[in-house]
Amino acid sequence: MSFDSKALRQVLGHFATGIAVATTRDETGQFVGVTINSFNSVSLSPPLVLFSLEKQSTFFSTFQASGCFAINILTSEQQFLSDRFARQKVNQFEGVRIFQQHTGSPLLESCLATLDCVTVYQYEGGDHIIFVGEVKAIQSFTGKPLLYYQGQYTQLTE
Ligand SMILES: Cc1cc2nc3c(=O)[nH]c(=O)nc-3n(C[C@H](O)[C@H](O)[C@H](O)COP(=O)(O)O)c2cc1C
C-alpha cells in the first residue's frame, strides 16, 4: 500500500457530502446521537438506507443493540448540532426539540429531512460497521443543506 490513512482521508474529502445526525435510544429510553457524513441511499423498493459507524464510537453498542436508528439531515443553520453530536457525549439533546414517529428514535425538529428506520442488516466494514435500515417514516422541510468538503463545512451558493 503506497498511502497512509491521512492521505486516504484527504482523498476521500474530495467527495462532497451532506451532514446528518444518526440517533437512537438505549434500553432505558435514553437518546443518543452521532454526527455522520457516511449516510447514503441503498434501495427504493424495499426502502433502504445506510450509514457506517466507527466501532470505537462511544455509542456503538447502543446502535448495535437498539434495532433502530433515525437519520436527521442538517440545514446550513445547524452546524452547532453537527459540532455538538460529534463531540458532546452528555446532555446531547439539551435545548433541542425532538419528536418520535415509528421506532421511537429521536427525530430532531427543524432538520432538512428525517428518516426513521428499523435496522435490518449490520455489515463488517473494517474499523466501522455498516448499518442498513429499512425506512419506516419520512419527513422533509424546506431549507438549505449543511455540506462537508475537504474537512470543512460549506454551503450551497445561489
Ligand atoms: C462532519 C463529520 C462527519 C462524521 N462522519 C462520521 C461517520 O460517518 N461515521 C462515524 O463513525 N463517525 C463520524 N464522525 C465522527 C463522529 O461524529 C464522532 O466525532 C466520533 O465518532 C468520535 O466519537 P467518540 O468520542 O464517541 O469516539 C463524523 C464527524 C464529523 C464532524
Ligand as a Chemical Component Dictionary entry (heavy atoms), coordinates in Angstrom:
data_LIG
# 
_chem_comp.id                   LIG 
_chem_comp.type                 NON-POLYMER 
_chem_comp.pdbx_formal_charge   0 
_chem_comp.three_letter_code    LIG 
# 
loop_
_chem_comp_atom.comp_id 
_chem_comp_atom.atom_id 
_chem_comp_atom.alt_atom_id 
_chem_comp_atom.type_symbol 
_chem_comp_atom.charge 
_chem_comp_atom.model_Cartn_x 
_chem_comp_atom.model_Cartn_y 
_chem_comp_atom.model_Cartn_z 
_chem_comp_atom.pdbx_ordinal 
LIG C1  C1  C 0 -18.635 16.082 9.511  1  
LIG C2  C2  C 0 -18.416 14.825 10.327 2  
LIG C3  C3  C 0 -18.766 13.591 9.788  3  
LIG C4  C4  C 0 -18.589 12.419 10.530 4  
LIG N1  N1  N 0 -18.972 11.216 9.990  5  
LIG C5  C5  C 0 -18.847 10.090 10.714 6  
LIG C6  C6  C 0 -19.334 8.845  10.201 7  
LIG O1  O1  O 0 -19.889 8.765  9.115  8  
LIG N2  N2  N 0 -19.166 7.728  10.981 9  
LIG C7  C7  C 0 -18.559 7.786  12.213 10 
LIG O2  O2  O 0 -18.424 6.739  12.852 11 
LIG N3  N3  N 0 -18.101 8.951  12.721 12 
LIG C8  C8  C 0 -18.263 10.098 12.014 13 
LIG N4  N4  N 0 -17.836 11.288 12.526 14 
LIG C9  C9  C 0 -17.210 11.309 13.874 15 
LIG C10 C10 C 0 -18.248 11.231 14.993 16 
LIG O3  O3  O 0 -19.220 12.252 14.869 17 
LIG C11 C11 C 0 -17.570 11.376 16.376 18 
LIG O4  O4  O 0 -16.930 12.616 16.453 19 
LIG C12 C12 C 0 -16.540 10.320 16.583 20 
LIG O5  O5  O 0 -17.166 9.054  16.462 21 
LIG C13 C13 C 0 -15.875 10.424 17.982 22 
LIG O6  O6  O 0 -16.776 9.977  18.906 23 
LIG P1  P1  P 0 -16.270 9.195  20.219 24 
LIG O7  O7  O 0 -15.635 10.243 21.083 25 
LIG O8  O8  O 0 -17.539 8.646  20.777 26 
LIG O9  O9  O 0 -15.330 8.137  19.749 27 
LIG C14 C14 C 0 -18.026 12.482 11.816 28 
LIG C15 C15 C 0 -17.689 13.735 12.369 29 
LIG C16 C16 C 0 -17.886 14.893 11.631 30 
LIG C17 C17 C 0 -17.544 16.230 12.242 31 
# 
loop_
_chem_comp_bond.comp_id 
_chem_comp_bond.atom_id_1 
_chem_comp_bond.atom_id_2 
_chem_comp_bond.value_order 
_chem_comp_bond.pdbx_ordinal 
LIG C1  C2  SING 1  
LIG C2  C3  SING 2  
LIG C2  C16 DOUB 3  
LIG C3  C4  DOUB 4  
LIG C4  N1  SING 5  
LIG C4  C14 SING 6  
LIG N1  C5  DOUB 7  
LIG C5  C6  SING 8  
LIG C5  C8  SING 9  
LIG C6  O1  DOUB 10 
LIG C6  N2  SING 11 
LIG N2  C7  SING 12 
LIG C7  O2  DOUB 13 
LIG C7  N3  SING 14 
LIG N3  C8  DOUB 15 
LIG C8  N4  SING 16 
LIG N4  C9  SING 17 
LIG N4  C14 SING 18 
LIG C9  C10 SING 19 
LIG C10 O3  SING 20 
LIG C10 C11 SING 21 
LIG C11 O4  SING 22 
LIG C11 C12 SING 23 
LIG C12 O5  SING 24 
LIG C12 C13 SING 25 
LIG C13 O6  SING 26 
LIG O6  P1  SING 27 
LIG P1  O7  DOUB 28 
LIG P1  O8  SING 29 
LIG P1  O9  SING 30 
LIG C14 C15 DOUB 31 
LIG C15 C16 SING 32 
LIG C16 C17 SING 33 
# 
